[in-house]
Amino acid sequence: MRYVSTRGGAPVLSFGEAMLTGLARDGGLYVPEAIPALSADEIAALGGLDYEEAAFRVMRPFVGDTFTDAEFRQAIDAAYAGFGHAARAPLVQLAPNHFLLELFHGPTLAFKDFAMQLIGQLFQIALAREGRRVTIVGATSGDTGSAAIEAFRGLDNVDVFILFPEGRVSDVQRRQMTTPDEGNVHALALAGDFDDCQARLKDMFNHFEFRDEVGLAGVNSINWARVLAQVVYYFTAAVSLGAPDRKVSFTVPTGNFGDIFAGYIAKRMGLPTEKLVIATNQNDILHRCLTTGRYETSRVKPSISPSMDIQVSSNFERALFDAYGRDGRAVAQLMAEMRDAGGFTVSQGALETLRDLYISGRVSEDQTLATIARLHETTGELLCPHTAVGVAVAEANRDPSVPMITLATAHPAKFPDAVEKAAGLRPGLPERMADLFSRPERVTSVPNDLARLEAVVQERRRR
Ligand SMILES: *Cc1c(COP(=O)(O)O)cnc(C)c1O
């Protein structure tokens, strides 16, 4: 299995190389050259398997010869062993034909653990084998950073630096990043918003001298291995509800488009999927783009669902690549327009392709709070604000005859202020994290300046 860049100008890589590289050298994102399919029988056979075995079968065709079957199985088993639920990704019913897919039972209580825990295991195997070290630098709106730190803390061949927007993440999110005391973990509070963090990260990757000197590796949601790990739970959830004999739809609270793009990959692999619904908060660039055809950034408006406070949706480039018939030159041109003019217009043909696959909706802050309150009253479930955005958009866009699966992307205890404001009830942290607020914090404030950031990384990394 070979991987190509969405901008058509970077070397073709193996799974392992694409995983360790992250962003392609032409600024693009790696995607598989072709999408392998599972037959209806193979999909049906996933029913009743444990999560780990289903994960192996869904992901194996993408991995090629980077890992042996035994190595890959061992990585999967280790990745999910620390989850707080035997099913890993259990389904809960909200209403007739509306289900919640709980993706928050991992060590940092958000769906990002599914990919990050696996990537941590895979990096460790690949780096040890090659006797290589890497410096991971990541940008986070809150959940990626804590998941990355949790996955890489204490690993021999990895230093991990996480940039987060100072004052824009919840206390639980911040403490999950600042309390691990391993010497290879560095939480950096950047003076700016998430898009600034993401922009500086891209600058580091595009500064090839720095990139090669420190062995820069990316684990942001643009990393293909992360998208792949997220494909699995689309299959396990759909099969629980009767796939491949019954179609289902998914609603996905969306920011960087990584999670919902995994749903698209599942569909391309043969999972019968009726609709993929994009749910956004007031930072609605994706909803505006699907509605008007114009992809245009504006300032980020901080919301109560901060992990979706994004105006540049990185993985959308992968969707555009396919919608433009895999024309890397066309994608490179759109991205250049984005850089120079702050936006671009999607061609009519590509827009029609996107509208066939995705529908979208946007939810206000008030609607989000009202949804948390109402679902608590009618079902007893406490939703995190991101999940509430998903549920509200799902309710507005569903066909009652098709099972709707809304992805619950974080545990309510990760965002206790918003949940308490809405439902009058403060969700408690699971037992295993009860001491989070008594551990000392370690964090470095950094300016929104590339040279200063690079200096911090060079100085702190181990050699
Ligand atoms: C990251 C995140 C999202 C958005 O996921 P994308 O893959 O960036 O679209 C939604 N909800 C929560 C809780 C998250 O952490």
The ligand as an SDF file (V2000), in Angstrom:
LIG
                    3D

 15 15  0  0  0  0  0  0  0  0999 V2000
  -11.0180   16.9890   18.2130 C   0  0  0  0  0  0  0  0  0  0  0  0
  -12.4110   16.9860   18.6890 C   0  0  0  0  0  0  0  0  0  0  0  0
  -13.4850   17.1840   17.8020 C   0  0  0  0  0  0  0  0  0  0  0  0
  -13.2750   17.4580   16.3360 C   0  0  0  0  0  0  0  0  0  0  0  0
  -12.7050   16.3540   15.6610 O   0  0  0  0  0  0  0  0  0  0  0  0
  -12.0430   16.5790   14.2200 P   0  0  0  0  0  0  0  0  0  0  0  0
  -11.4650   15.2420   13.8610 O   0  0  0  0  0  0  0  0  0  0  0  0
  -11.0110   17.6330   14.3930 O   0  0  0  0  0  0  0  0  0  0  0  0
  -13.1280   17.0000   13.3030 O   0  0  0  0  0  0  0  0  0  0  0  0
  -14.7710   17.1100   18.3150 C   0  0  0  0  0  0  0  0  0  0  0  0
  -15.0030   16.8880   19.6230 N   0  0  0  0  0  0  0  0  0  0  0  0
  -13.9940   16.6960   20.5010 C   0  0  0  0  0  0  0  0  0  0  0  0
  -14.3230   16.4640   21.9260 C   0  0  0  0  0  0  0  0  0  0  0  0
  -12.6770   16.7350   20.0770 C   0  0  0  0  0  0  0  0  0  0  0  0
  -11.6760   16.5430   20.9440 O   0  0  0  0  0  0  0  0  0  0  0  0
  1  2  1  0
  2  3  1  0
  2 14  2  0
  3  4  1  0
  3 10  2  0
  4  5  1  0
  5  6  1  0
  6  7  2  0
  6  8  1  0
  6  9  1  0
 10 11  1  0
 11 12  2  0
 12 13  1  0
 12 14  1  0
 14 15  1  0
M  END
$$$$
